[in-house]
Amino acid sequence: MNITAKTKICMTIGDPIEHSKSPQMHNAGLAATNLDGNFVYVAGHINISEIEQFIIGVRAMKLHFISCTIPHKIAVMQYLDEIDETAQKIGAVNSIFNDHGILKGSNTDWIGVVKSIEKRTSLDGKKVALIGAGGAARGAAYGVTSRGAKLSIYNRTIEKAEVLTKAFGGQAYSLKELEQVKDTDIIINTTSIGMQPNVGETPISKDYLSSNQIILDAVYTPAETRLLKEAQEKGATVIQGAEMFVEQAAAQFKLYTGHDAPIDAMRKAL
């Protein structure tokens, strides 16, 4: 890297964040496009109770770009100056661009979900089961319904799932009703279940999976979660979280650099 006093700082924040591969992936992309002297990408472990102070710090330090992961996608919104139309519809942001002191929120999560699935099949008319009702789930819900999918949302707290179905349509269910995913075409896990260090966990019983389904797990560390491993054993088509992650990151790269992302280099680094 060719870091100087002019290098603009970009950061991914979350709690936890130590598992994140965003710095490696984005810095590889910057190097591949000879932009590693213009930007550097780092990570910050920010507790949800510290998010307001963090945004004050973003303004004071003039950080260039912030990527938000669990649990900040919704909580950070109230502290931003502008939120684009898509992020407003989703009700969550995963990207904050500092435009000369104006903090602008947007969302690329939905792009990662849609692009990953549409490489395999059309979403129009498909039955999609979404597990989770947090910020990442909102992006996924927006993405699949914008492509004509029929949505079911399963969450530990059904009231949170109902909030999403009111915004995007579909039906809300508790996790006790997960057996119903047997009848869906596509299953998307947006929870952190299966993420390191709890790699032995899965959000869905193997008995509910079949060879006719596509299973997308938003967890990308480890690359092969228990959910994806068991889905493969059942003959299902699986999509690793890394694929979705690279697609949404490529959209972020364009936001903060103004250049098209070298997606092959970013994928290789990830």
PLY file of the C-alpha trace (Angstrom):
ply
format ascii 1.0
element vertex 270
property float x
property float y
property float z
element edge 269
property int vertex1
property int vertex2
end_header
0.00 0.00 0.00
1.08 3.57 -0.71
-0.54 5.32 2.26
0.10 9.05 2.66
-1.45 11.93 4.57
-3.87 12.31 1.65
-5.17 8.74 1.86
-8.90 8.63 2.68
-9.98 6.24 5.43
-12.82 3.78 4.86
-14.05 1.53 7.66
-16.35 -1.40 8.30
-18.04 -1.44 11.72
-19.84 -4.15 13.63
-20.12 -6.05 16.90
-18.43 -8.49 16.52
-16.12 -7.43 13.68
-12.93 -9.45 14.15
-14.21 -12.14 11.76
-14.70 -9.64 8.92
-12.82 -10.07 5.65
-13.90 -6.65 4.34
-10.47 -5.01 4.82
-8.66 -7.77 2.90
-11.24 -7.77 0.12
-11.53 -4.01 -0.36
-7.79 -3.35 -0.04
-7.16 -6.03 -2.67
-9.62 -4.25 -4.93
-7.93 -0.91 -4.31
-4.53 -2.38 -5.12
-5.85 -3.98 -8.32
-7.11 -0.59 -9.53
-4.04 1.35 -8.33
-6.20 3.24 -5.85
-4.41 2.00 -2.72
-2.77 5.39 -2.29
-6.13 7.15 -2.49
-8.05 4.96 -0.02
-7.37 2.49 2.78
-9.96 0.15 4.29
-9.92 -0.82 7.99
-12.30 -2.24 10.61
-13.70 -0.93 13.89
-15.36 -2.83 16.74
-18.23 -0.53 17.73
-20.77 -1.41 20.39
-24.39 -0.50 19.63
-24.39 1.88 22.61
-21.48 3.79 21.05
-22.96 4.39 17.61
-23.88 8.06 18.19
-20.40 8.86 19.48
-18.91 6.98 16.56
-20.79 9.10 14.01
-19.58 12.22 15.81
-16.09 10.80 15.35
-16.74 10.15 11.65
-17.58 13.81 11.20
-14.62 15.03 13.27
-12.08 12.76 11.55
-13.71 13.17 8.13
-13.78 9.42 7.49
-14.63 8.85 3.83
-16.84 5.75 3.87
-18.41 3.45 6.47
-19.77 -0.05 5.90
-22.24 -1.21 8.57
-22.82 -4.79 9.60
-24.65 -6.41 12.54
-26.06 -4.73 14.66
-25.76 -1.20 13.19
-27.74 -1.21 9.94
-30.88 0.28 11.50
-29.55 2.05 14.60
-27.18 4.28 12.63
-29.90 5.77 10.40
-31.10 8.45 12.84
-27.64 10.04 12.89
-27.26 10.51 9.12
-28.01 13.61 7.04
-29.50 11.90 3.99
-30.80 8.41 3.18
-31.43 7.45 -0.43
-34.80 6.22 -1.65
-33.90 2.53 -1.76
-32.43 2.53 1.75
-35.52 4.35 2.99
-37.74 1.63 1.52
-35.54 -1.07 3.01
-35.39 0.67 6.38
-31.70 -0.09 6.85
-28.34 1.12 5.57
-25.12 -0.79 5.09
-23.17 2.05 3.48
-22.42 5.62 4.59
-20.65 7.99 2.21
-19.17 11.22 3.53
-19.86 13.79 0.80
-17.93 16.86 1.99
-19.39 16.59 5.48
-22.85 15.35 4.45
-23.31 11.74 5.62
-25.40 9.85 3.06
-26.84 6.40 3.77
-27.53 3.74 1.17
-27.98 -0.03 0.96
-26.26 -2.57 -1.28
-27.24 -5.74 0.63
-30.22 -6.33 -1.67
-27.95 -6.22 -4.72
-25.82 -9.04 -3.32
-28.87 -11.20 -2.63
-30.56 -10.64 -5.99
-27.45 -11.04 -8.15
-26.42 -14.23 -6.38
-29.81 -15.90 -6.82
-30.51 -14.67 -10.35
-27.36 -16.40 -11.57
-29.28 -19.62 -10.86
-32.94 -18.80 -11.43
-35.51 -16.06 -11.87
-37.06 -14.81 -8.64
-40.38 -13.97 -10.28
-43.12 -16.12 -8.73
-40.73 -18.11 -6.53
-41.61 -18.92 -2.93
-38.86 -17.47 -0.72
-38.43 -18.22 2.98
-36.39 -15.62 4.83
-34.97 -16.46 8.25
-34.33 -13.45 10.46
-35.84 -9.97 10.67
-32.86 -7.67 11.22
-31.16 -5.15 8.97
-29.79 -7.74 6.54
-33.21 -9.36 6.31
-34.74 -6.05 5.28
-32.35 -5.79 2.34
-33.08 -9.36 1.29
-36.84 -8.85 1.62
-36.73 -5.73 -0.53
-34.57 -7.44 -3.14
-36.62 -10.60 -3.65
-40.02 -8.90 -3.56
-38.85 -6.26 -6.04
-38.24 -9.17 -8.40
-41.71 -10.66 -7.89
-41.01 -13.36 -5.29
-43.60 -14.56 -2.76
-42.15 -14.00 0.71
-42.42 -15.78 4.06
-40.42 -14.47 7.03
-39.48 -16.59 10.04
-38.13 -15.02 13.21
-37.76 -15.83 16.89
-39.95 -12.83 17.68
-42.89 -12.97 15.27
-43.75 -9.31 15.90
-40.46 -8.30 14.22
-41.26 -10.51 11.26
-44.68 -8.87 10.99
-43.02 -5.44 10.77
-41.16 -6.65 7.67
-44.21 -8.23 6.05
-46.12 -4.98 6.49
-43.31 -3.21 4.64
-42.65 -5.78 1.90
-45.65 -8.11 1.85
-45.80 -11.82 2.57
-46.50 -13.83 5.70
-44.83 -13.79 9.12
-44.11 -16.89 11.18
-42.24 -17.87 14.33
-39.22 -20.18 14.24
-41.47 -22.90 15.70
-43.18 -23.04 12.29
-40.01 -23.59 10.25
-41.21 -26.95 9.00
-43.23 -25.00 6.44
-40.06 -24.07 4.54
-40.27 -27.54 3.00
-42.69 -26.02 0.48
-40.49 -23.08 -0.55
-38.21 -22.75 -3.57
-35.54 -20.59 -1.96
-34.36 -20.28 1.64
-32.25 -17.32 2.80
-30.61 -17.23 6.21
-29.85 -13.67 7.33
-29.19 -14.50 11.00
-25.72 -14.95 12.50
-26.46 -18.61 13.33
-23.56 -20.70 12.06
-21.04 -17.86 12.14
-17.72 -18.32 13.91
-17.26 -19.28 16.69
-20.65 -21.09 16.71
-19.94 -23.05 13.52
-21.80 -26.15 14.70
-25.19 -24.42 14.72
-27.80 -24.22 11.97
-31.05 -22.24 11.76
-32.95 -25.04 9.97
-33.31 -28.78 10.50
-31.82 -30.85 7.69
-35.20 -32.59 7.47
-36.76 -29.44 6.03
-34.33 -29.21 3.09
-34.68 -30.84 -0.33
-32.94 -31.18 -3.70
-35.47 -28.83 -5.31
-34.37 -25.83 -3.26
-31.80 -23.07 -3.46
-30.21 -22.26 -0.09
-28.41 -18.95 0.46
-26.59 -18.38 3.75
-25.56 -14.78 4.41
-22.91 -16.05 6.85
-19.56 -16.15 5.04
-17.23 -17.10 7.91
-16.86 -20.06 7.68
-17.30 -20.41 3.91
-19.23 -23.65 4.32
-21.66 -23.37 7.21
-23.46 -26.35 8.68
-26.61 -25.17 6.88
-24.89 -25.24 3.48
-23.15 -28.54 4.17
-26.42 -30.24 5.09
-28.19 -28.61 2.13
-25.56 -30.07 -0.21
-26.07 -33.47 1.37
-29.75 -33.19 0.50
-28.90 -32.28 -3.09
-29.95 -28.62 -2.86
-28.27 -25.82 -4.81
-26.23 -23.79 -2.33
-24.99 -20.20 -2.45
-22.20 -19.30 -0.07
-22.39 -16.05 1.82
-19.09 -15.03 0.25
-20.74 -14.74 -3.16
-23.46 -12.43 -1.88
-20.87 -10.54 0.16
-18.63 -9.84 -2.85
-21.55 -8.64 -4.98
-22.73 -6.12 -2.39
-19.14 -5.05 -1.70
-18.56 -4.41 -5.39
-21.49 -1.97 -5.32
-19.96 -0.31 -2.25
-16.59 -0.02 -4.01
-18.26 1.97 -6.78
-19.87 4.25 -4.19
-16.71 5.30 -2.40
-14.18 5.25 -5.27
-16.28 6.17 -8.30
-14.67 3.25 -10.16
-16.03 -0.13 -11.18
-14.95 -2.84 -8.77
-12.31 -5.43 -9.81
-14.62 -8.16 -8.61
-12.30 -11.06 -9.48
-9.50 -9.61 -7.37
-11.90 -8.97 -4.49
-13.32 -12.48 -4.72
-9.85 -14.01 -4.74
-8.86 -12.05 -1.61
-12.02 -13.10 0.18
0 1
1 2
2 3
3 4
4 5
5 6
6 7
7 8
8 9
9 10
10 11
11 12
12 13
13 14
14 15
15 16
16 17
17 18
18 19
19 20
20 21
21 22
22 23
23 24
24 25
25 26
26 27
27 28
28 29
29 30
30 31
31 32
32 33
33 34
34 35
35 36
36 37
37 38
38 39
39 40
40 41
41 42
42 43
43 44
44 45
45 46
46 47
47 48
48 49
49 50
50 51
51 52
52 53
53 54
54 55
55 56
56 57
57 58
58 59
59 60
60 61
61 62
62 63
63 64
64 65
65 66
66 67
67 68
68 69
69 70
70 71
71 72
72 73
73 74
74 75
75 76
76 77
77 78
78 79
79 80
80 81
81 82
82 83
83 84
84 85
85 86
86 87
87 88
88 89
89 90
90 91
91 92
92 93
93 94
94 95
95 96
96 97
97 98
98 99
99 100
100 101
101 102
102 103
103 104
104 105
105 106
106 107
107 108
108 109
109 110
110 111
111 112
112 113
113 114
114 115
115 116
116 117
117 118
118 119
119 120
120 121
121 122
122 123
123 124
124 125
125 126
126 127
127 128
128 129
129 130
130 131
131 132
132 133
133 134
134 135
135 136
136 137
137 138
138 139
139 140
140 141
141 142
142 143
143 144
144 145
145 146
146 147
147 148
148 149
149 150
150 151
151 152
152 153
153 154
154 155
155 156
156 157
157 158
158 159
159 160
160 161
161 162
162 163
163 164
164 165
165 166
166 167
167 168
168 169
169 170
170 171
171 172
172 173
173 174
174 175
175 176
176 177
177 178
178 179
179 180
180 181
181 182
182 183
183 184
184 185
185 186
186 187
187 188
188 189
189 190
190 191
191 192
192 193
193 194
194 195
195 196
196 197
197 198
198 199
199 200
200 201
201 202
202 203
203 204
204 205
205 206
206 207
207 208
208 209
209 210
210 211
211 212
212 213
213 214
214 215
215 216
216 217
217 218
218 219
219 220
220 221
221 222
222 223
223 224
224 225
225 226
226 227
227 228
228 229
229 230
230 231
231 232
232 233
233 234
234 235
235 236
236 237
237 238
238 239
239 240
240 241
241 242
242 243
243 244
244 245
245 246
246 247
247 248
248 249
249 250
250 251
251 252
252 253
253 254
254 255
255 256
256 257
257 258
258 259
259 260
260 261
261 262
262 263
263 264
264 265
265 266
266 267
267 268
268 269
